[in-house]
Amino acid sequence: MTTVQNNIEESIVMVCGSQPKMSKIVSEQGIPVIQYGAINVYTILPCPLKVRFKKEFETFIEAYNASNEKPIYCPTIMDGSPKGIEEKMNSAENEDDLPEMLITTGLNTIFSKPFKQKYLESGVYVGLTKPSFLDKMPEDYSRIASQYNIGFLAFGAWSLIYDMSLDANKNYPRSWTDLAKPEFKNKLSIHGYQGKASGTSLLLVLKERMGEKAISQFAENIKNIKHFAEVIKGIDSSDETRAEFNILPNAASAQMPTRKNAAMIEFNDGPLMAPLFLFVKKSKLQECQAVIDFFWSDEFREILTKGDFHMPDDMDWSLNYSYPSWDYLATHDFNELAASLDAEFQKGLNRRN
């Protein structure tokens, strides 16, 4: 896969009575969501990172548990639906019912009003950013991390992949806002749009820059919505439903076979960021230090890099990146925002026919 540059192309569950202890609450796969007396770690990672991470983290857990009295317990590497485990955090009655650590890309969790009020603003969790990371990041990120109790662990991105086997013209979009223009009608595909952190982030970016109507205009241009694996399979194939321009997480497009006749288009306003966050119980910081060190290690850095995620000190901060306003996200309920955005998005989808 090549890269096309625009300048080259002219350019808590409520229950009556006694509630069961969290150790008796299980996920959809029957996995207990908490193990009392353990260091509980929830990891909500993008699919392309999961296989490598599972192998490395299981090795780390085995070695750690063999030499430490308090074991590490990570239900999310055993469960096929970790999001369900994450949502059960709202069933917690006290701090002991919560995982000691949360590593997630889920804006729907950390920027939801209940999570922010109960766990972040109350100081139960500390958003942990390695000091040396902050030294490398733009100054505004230090303010965001401190003001809103956010821990930055790594950054991925979403980009636009051009299926060059459908090379009908040279009219490339040059920015994220271009995707809402009528000339790209029926030419776009996207990996999800609801419950996908970066998908909703894109809708927020369009709204900030162009107003709410841009969301439905963008939706009218979408030919299909598919899982990234289906999109990648369809690119440069005989699939008549494939689209010319495909909005995909880089962690997925990085796995695209090099034989595919496709290119990544570099936008003037840069890729759409997909942050990975780290939160640790304030009362358990010292106890969790060895696990924190794993997530700051070169081994985890390598896992991230192979999935096109990068720790903050590996980012080129001189480049442009697109993302919704951090202040806006931090002062609104993300799930309310997502519901409103989805309603406008559906309007556009319904007008396609």
QUIZI-V204273 format. One line per field, one symbol per residue. ss: DSSP state (2 for helix, 1 for strand, 0 for the rest). phi: phi as a letter, one per 30 degrees, with the letter a starting at -180 (. if undefined). burial: # if it has 9 or more other C-alpha atoms within 8 Angstrom, else .. A space follows every 50 residues. Layout:
ss: ???
phi: ???
burial: ???
This chain:
ss: 01111000000000000000022201000001000000111111002222 22222222222222222000011022200002222222222000222000 11110022220022222222000011100022222200222222222200 01111111111112220000000002222202220001110000002222 22222222220022222222011110022222220000000000111112 22200000000111110000011111111112220000222222200222 22222200010222000000010002222200022222222222222222 000
phi: .cbccdddcha.edbdidcddedcdcddcicedbbdicddbcbccdedcd dddeddddddddddddbbdcdcbbdddccdbdeddeddedddcadddcdd bbcacdddcdcdeeddddccddidccdcceeddddcdeedddddeddchc cccabcacbcccdddcddacdddcaddddcdddcdiccbbdiabiceddd edddddddcbjddddddddddddabbdedddddddhbdddcdcdbbdbde edddcdeddddbbcddddcidddbdccbbbeedbeddceddedddcdddd ededddchcbdedcdcddddbcadedddddcbddddddddddddddeddd ddc
burial: #..###..#............##.###...#####..########...## ..##.#....#..##.....#######.#.##.###.##.##....#### #########.###.#######..######...##..#...##.##...## ###############........####.###..##########..##### ########.#################.#..##.###.....######### ###..#...########.##############.##..#.....#.#...# #.###.#######......#####....##.####.##..##.######. ...
